[in-house]
Amino acid sequence: MSNIISIRIPPEIKREMDKLKGEINWSEEIREFIKKKIEEYKKKNALQEVVSFIQTLPTAPKGTAQKLLREDRDSH
């Protein structure tokens, strides 16, 4: 079973939607838009959490990356 939501739109937009009624399934378009927005929000939130976590990590001493690269190259 689905829930029903309602929105208000200006009359000019409704007229334009009515002109395209046979071409576009507005209910499906709006459902898809809402799903995409939810996914966008979840991804943005997850990214913010990762960035916050990374900021809590200790910094490596200067030259660490260079040292590790050299060690890796020399080991082959």
C-alpha distances in whole Angstrom, upper triangle without the diagonal:
4,7,10,13,17,20,23,26,29,30,32,29,27,30,30,26,26,29,27,24,25,26,23,19,19,15,16,19,17,15,17,20,18,17,21,22,20,22,25,25,25,27,30,29,30,33,34,34,36,39,39,40,42,44,44,46,50,52,54,58,59,60,57,56,59,60,57,58,61,61,58,60,63,62,61
4,7,10,13,16,20,22,26,27,28,25,23,26,26,23,24,27,25,22,23,24,21,17,16,12,13,16,14,11,14,16,14,14,18,19,17,20,22,22,22,25,27,27,28,31,32,32,34,36,37,38,40,42,43,45,48,50,52,56,57,58,56,54,57,59,56,56,60,60,57,59,62,61,60
4,7,10,14,17,20,23,25,27,24,22,25,26,22,23,26,25,22,24,25,21,18,16,12,14,16,14,12,15,16,14,14,18,18,17,19,22,21,22,25,26,26,27,30,31,31,34,36,36,37,40,41,42,44,48,49,52,55,57,58,56,54,57,59,56,56,60,60,58,60,63,62,61
4,7,10,14,16,20,21,23,21,18,22,22,19,20,23,22,20,22,23,19,16,14,11,13,15,12,11,15,16,13,15,18,18,17,21,23,22,23,26,27,27,29,31,32,33,35,37,37,39,41,42,43,46,49,51,53,57,58,59,57,55,59,60,58,58,62,62,59,62,65,64,63
4,7,10,13,17,18,21,18,16,20,21,18,19,22,21,19,22,22,19,16,13,11,13,14,11,11,14,14,12,14,17,16,16,19,21,20,22,25,25,25,28,30,30,31,34,35,35,37,39,40,42,44,48,49,52,55,56,57,56,54,57,59,57,57,61,61,58,61,64,63,63
4,7,10,13,15,17,15,13,17,18,15,17,20,20,18,21,21,18,16,13,11,14,14,11,12,16,15,13,16,19,17,18,21,22,22,24,27,27,27,30,32,32,33,36,37,37,39,41,42,43,46,49,51,53,57,57,59,57,55,59,61,59,58,62,63,60,62,66,65,65
4,7,10,12,15,12,11,15,16,14,16,19,18,17,21,21,18,16,13,12,15,14,11,13,16,14,13,17,18,17,18,21,21,21,23,26,26,26,29,31,31,32,35,36,36,38,40,41,43,45,48,49,52,55,56,57,56,54,57,60,58,57,61,62,60,61,65,64,64
4,7,9,12,10,10,13,14,13,15,18,18,17,21,22,19,18,14,14,17,16,13,16,19,17,16,20,21,19,21,24,24,23,26,28,28,29,32,33,33,35,37,38,38,41,42,43,45,47,51,51,54,57,58,59,58,56,59,62,60,59,63,64,62,64,67,67,66
4,6,8,7,7,10,11,10,12,15,16,16,19,19,17,17,13,14,17,15,13,16,18,16,16,20,21,19,21,24,24,24,27,29,28,29,32,33,33,35,38,38,39,41,43,43,45,48,51,52,54,57,57,59,58,56,59,61,59,59,63,64,61,63,66,66,66
4,6,6,7,9,10,11,13,15,16,17,20,20,18,19,15,17,20,18,16,20,21,19,20,23,24,22,25,27,27,27,30,31,31,32,35,36,35,38,40,40,41,44,45,45,48,50,53,54,56,59,59,60,60,58,60,63,61,61,64,66,64,65,68,68,68
4,5,5,6,9,10,10,13,15,15,19,19,18,19,16,18,21,19,18,21,23,21,22,26,26,25,27,30,29,30,33,34,34,35,38,39,39,41,44,44,45,47,49,49,51,54,57,57,60,63,62,64,63,61,63,66,64,64,67,69,66,68,71,71,71
4,5,5,6,9,10,11,13,14,18,18,17,18,16,18,21,19,18,22,23,21,22,26,26,25,28,30,29,30,33,34,33,35,38,38,39,41,43,43,44,47,48,48,51,53,56,56,59,62,61,62,62,60,62,65,63,62,66,67,65,66,70,70,69
4,5,5,6,9,10,11,12,16,15,14,15,12,15,17,15,14,18,19,17,19,22,22,21,24,26,26,26,30,31,30,32,35,35,36,38,40,40,41,44,45,46,48,50,53,54,56,59,59,60,59,57,59,62,60,59,63,64,62,63,67,66,66
4,5,5,6,9,10,10,14,14,13,14,11,13,16,15,14,17,19,18,19,22,23,22,25,27,27,28,31,32,32,34,36,37,37,40,42,42,43,46,47,48,50,52,55,56,58,61,61,62,61,59,61,64,62,61,65,66,64,65,69,68,68
4,5,5,6,9,10,13,14,13,15,13,16,18,17,17,20,22,20,22,25,26,25,28,30,30,31,34,35,35,37,39,40,40,43,45,45,46,49,50,51,53,55,58,59,61,64,63,64,64,61,64,66,65,64,67,68,66,67,71,70,70
4,5,5,7,9,12,12,11,13,12,15,17,15,15,19,20,18,21,24,23,23,26,28,28,29,32,33,33,35,37,38,39,41,43,43,44,47,48,48,51,53,56,56,58,61,61,62,61,58,61,64,62,61,64,65,63,64,68,67,66
4,5,5,6,10,10,8,10,8,11,13,12,12,16,17,16,18,21,21,21,24,26,26,27,30,31,31,33,35,36,37,39,41,41,43,45,46,47,50,51,55,55,57,60,60,61,60,57,60,62,60,59,63,64,62,63,66,66,65
4,5,5,8,10,9,11,10,13,15,14,15,18,19,19,21,23,24,24,27,29,29,30,33,34,34,36,39,39,40,43,44,45,46,49,50,51,53,55,58,59,61,64,64,64,63,61,63,66,64,63,66,68,65,66,70,69,68
4,6,8,9,10,12,12,15,17,16,17,20,21,20,23,25,25,26,29,30,30,32,35,35,36,38,40,41,42,44,46,46,48,50,51,52,54,56,59,59,62,65,64,65,64,61,63,66,64,63,66,68,65,66,69,69,68
4,6,5,6,9,9,13,14,12,14,17,18,18,20,22,22,23,26,27,27,30,32,33,33,35,37,38,39,42,43,43,45,47,48,49,52,54,57,57,59,62,61,62,61,58,60,63,61,60,63,64,62,62,66,66,65
4,5,6,7,8,10,12,12,13,16,17,17,20,22,22,23,26,27,28,30,32,33,34,36,37,38,40,42,43,44,46,48,49,50,52,54,57,58,60,63,63,63,62,59,62,64,62,61,65,65,63,64,67,67,65
4,6,7,10,12,13,13,16,18,18,19,22,23,24,25,28,29,29,31,33,34,35,37,39,40,42,44,45,46,48,49,50,52,54,56,59,59,61,64,64,64,63,60,63,65,63,61,65,66,63,64,67,67,65
4,7,9,12,12,11,14,16,16,17,20,21,21,23,26,26,27,29,31,32,33,35,37,37,39,41,42,43,45,47,48,49,52,53,56,56,58,61,61,61,60,57,59,62,59,58,62,63,60,60,64,63,62
4,6,9,9,8,11,13,13,14,16,18,18,20,22,23,24,26,28,28,30,32,33,34,36,38,39,40,42,44,44,46,48,50,53,53,55,58,58,58,57,54,57,59,57,56,59,60,57,58,62,61,60
4,6,6,6,9,10,11,12,14,16,17,18,20,21,23,25,26,27,29,30,32,33,35,37,38,39,41,42,44,45,47,49,52,53,55,58,58,58,57,54,57,59,57,56,59,60,57,58,62,61,60
4,5,5,6,8,10,10,12,14,15,16,18,20,21,22,24,26,27,28,30,31,33,35,36,37,39,41,42,43,45,47,50,51,53,56,56,57,56,53,56,58,56,55,59,60,57,58,62,61,60
4,5,5,6,9,10,11,12,14,15,17,19,20,21,23,25,26,27,29,30,32,33,35,36,38,39,41,42,44,46,49,50,52,56,56,57,55,53,56,58,55,55,59,59,56,58,61,60,60
4,5,5,6,9,10,11,12,14,15,17,18,20,21,23,24,26,27,29,30,32,33,35,36,38,39,41,43,44,48,48,50,54,54,55,53,50,53,55,53,52,56,56,53,55,58,57,56
4,6,5,6,9,10,11,12,14,15,16,18,20,21,22,24,26,27,29,30,32,33,35,36,37,39,41,43,46,47,49,52,52,52,51,48,51,54,51,50,54,55,52,53,57,56,55
4,5,5,6,9,10,10,12,14,15,16,18,20,21,22,24,26,27,29,30,31,33,35,36,37,39,41,45,45,48,51,51,52,51,48,51,53,51,50,54,55,52,54,57,56,56
4,5,5,6,9,10,11,13,14,15,17,19,20,21,23,24,26,27,29,30,32,33,35,36,38,40,43,44,47,50,50,51,49,47,50,52,50,49,53,53,51,52,56,55,54
4,5,5,6,9,10,11,12,14,15,17,18,20,21,22,24,26,27,29,30,32,33,35,37,38,42,42,44,48,48,48,47,44,47,49,47,46,50,50,48,49,53,52,51
4,5,5,6,9,10,10,12,14,15,16,18,20,21,22,24,26,27,28,30,31,33,35,37,40,41,43,46,46,47,46,43,46,48,46,46,49,50,47,49,52,52,51
4,5,5,6,9,10,11,12,14,15,16,18,20,21,23,24,26,27,29,30,32,33,35,39,40,42,46,46,47,45,43,46,48,46,46,50,50,48,49,53,52,52
4,5,5,6,9,10,11,12,14,15,17,18,20,21,23,24,26,27,29,30,32,34,37,38,40,44,44,45,43,41,44,46,44,43,47,47,45,47,50,49,49
4,5,5,6,9,10,11,12,14,15,16,18,20,21,22,24,26,27,29,31,32,36,36,38,42,42,43,41,39,42,44,41,41,45,45,43,44,48,47,46
4,5,5,6,9,10,10,12,14,15,16,18,20,21,22,24,26,27,29,31,34,35,37,41,41,42,41,38,41,44,41,41,45,45,43,45,48,48,47
4,5,5,6,9,10,11,12,14,15,17,18,20,21,23,24,26,27,29,33,34,36,40,41,42,40,38,41,43,41,41,45,45,43,45,48,47,47
4,5,5,6,9,10,10,12,14,15,17,18,20,21,22,24,26,27,31,32,34,38,38,39,37,35,38,40,38,38,41,42,39,41,44,43,43
4,5,5,6,9,10,11,12,14,15,16,18,20,21,23,25,26,30,30,33,36,36,37,36,33,37,39,36,36,40,40,38,40,43,43,43
4,5,5,6,9,10,11,12,14,15,16,18,20,21,23,25,28,29,32,35,36,37,36,34,37,39,37,37,41,41,39,41,45,44,44
4,5,5,6,9,10,11,12,14,15,17,18,20,22,23,27,28,30,34,35,36,34,32,36,37,35,35,39,39,37,39,43,42,42
4,5,5,6,9,10,11,12,14,15,16,18,20,22,25,26,28,31,32,33,31,29,33,34,32,32,36,36,34,36,39,39,39
4,6,5,6,9,10,11,12,14,15,17,19,20,24,25,27,30,31,32,31,29,32,34,32,32,36,36,35,37,40,39,40
4,5,5,6,9,10,11,12,14,15,17,19,23,24,27,30,31,33,31,29,33,35,32,33,37,37,35,38,41,40,41
4,5,5,6,9,10,11,12,14,16,17,21,22,24,28,29,30,28,27,30,32,30,30,34,34,32,35,38,37,37
4,5,5,6,9,10,10,12,14,16,19,20,22,26,26,28,26,24,28,29,27,28,31,32,30,32,35,35,35
4,5,5,6,9,10,11,13,15,18,19,22,25,26,28,26,25,29,30,28,29,33,33,32,34,37,37,38
4,5,5,6,9,10,11,13,17,18,21,25,26,28,26,25,28,30,28,29,32,32,31,34,36,36,37
4,5,5,6,9,10,11,15,16,18,22,23,25,22,21,25,26,24,25,29,29,27,30,33,32,33
4,5,5,6,9,10,13,14,17,20,21,23,21,20,24,25,24,25,28,29,28,30,33,32,34
4,6,5,7,9,13,14,17,21,22,24,22,22,26,27,25,27,30,30,30,32,35,34,36
4,5,5,7,11,13,15,19,21,23,21,20,24,25,23,25,28,28,27,30,32,32,33
4,5,5,9,10,12,16,18,19,17,17,20,22,20,22,25,25,24,27,29,29,31
4,6,8,9,12,15,17,19,18,18,21,23,22,23,26,27,26,29,31,31,33
4,6,9,12,15,18,20,18,19,23,23,22,24,27,27,27,30,32,32,34
4,6,9,13,15,17,15,16,19,20,18,21,24,23,23,26,28,28,30
4,7,9,12,15,13,14,18,18,17,20,22,22,22,25,27,27,29
4,7,9,11,10,11,15,15,15,17,20,20,21,23,25,25,28
4,6,8,6,8,11,11,11,14,16,16,17,20,21,22,24
4,6,6,9,11,10,12,14,16,16,18,20,21,22,25
4,6,8,9,10,12,13,14,16,18,19,20,22,24
4,6,5,6,9,10,11,12,14,16,17,18,21
4,5,5,6,9,10,11,12,14,15,17,19
4,5,5,6,9,10,11,12,14,15,17
4,6,5,6,9,10,11,12,14,16
4,5,5,6,9,10,11,12,15
4,5,5,6,9,10,11,13
4,5,5,6,9,10,11
4,5,5,6,9,10
4,6,5,6,9
4,5,5,7
4,5,6
4,6
4
